[in-house]
């Protein structure tokens, strides 16, 4: 027996474990609880690996607007993505969609729609385009000035910090503020261009062409095939622009700060973009209320899936509850950019006012010349008679 090989240590430990399990234990409930926690940890780990969820590294030294500003100034933040909705344009006089009483959907009774959303549904539009173009005349781009928020995004671009601005808006104010085609992903389309709705034609028209028809109370018709012409905004029932899908795959993995402003984060797939950034990427929400928070069930399981502002596990999400303009000005002050932002807004608004004045004078001059020509032609006609 003394020559028998020594059994492996692991087998001895297994035997001891079996012996202990056979003995009654006062701590059996604690062991069951520990076993349950282990199984839950396994499930969390499995879901985290499969869905790309889980906790990340804390980058901000403080979950405040000031903390976000310090991060921007640290030099570590070079690829900021902005996600914006109708709330960034309300101070320009453009209503948002869903605010009770003041929102666009609450004030469409005069168009005799079967339901408010019908005005933006492609099938209804093709049969009844008049309500949409009547509304377009009221809200047409060029009648409003960009807001402080728009110019704050422009400043991010000028300072080389803006990766891209993803906008749900169709008012083109981002372009007016100085963002160019490559700076923008207009997720819900734009008034900037229009196309014939016929698949066999698809002739393109520019902003001025469409504006002339809308303000003449005409339903725009294609000069080539006489089909309806629609601004390139995304109606319910249409696909989002291809650029939305191609850009998100390259932009969001590189994003090192996500700034979300003026959106309810209720419309998909736009709302899901908040989850496409890295687990370590800070996310700042500037809005009148907290939106985009984690789903309750997923939150209970510890999987996240949305924004987390208030729990003990919060480590990267910051909510600044205010108007978008106030939030941007407050952030600019922390950054030391407040005076620069105020000067930019003042200068750009003055340029818009000057151009508007020139355009009105030009239009008035054209009207006078047209009237003089008509009077001259009428006078010559009278003489001939």
Secondary structure, 3 states (H helix, E strand, C coil): CCCCCCCCHHHHHHHHHHHHHHCCCCCHHHHHHHHHHHHHHHHHHHHHHHHCCCCCCCCCCCCCHHHHHHHHHCCCCCCEEEEECHHHCHHHCCCCCCCCCCCHHHHCHHHCCCCHHHHHEHHHHHHCCHHHHHHHHHHCCCCCCCCHHHHHHHHHHHCCCEEEEEECCCCCHHHHCCCCHHHEEECCEEEEEEEECCCCCCCEEEHHHHHHHHHCCCCCECCCCCCEEEEEECCECCCCCHHHHHHHHHHHHHCCEEEEECCCCCCCCHHHHHHCCCCCCEEEEEECCCCCECCHHHHHHCCCCCECCCCCCCCCEEEEECCHHHHHHHHHHHHCCHHHHHHHHHHHHHHHHHHHHHHHHHHHHHHHHHHHHHHHHHHHHHHHC
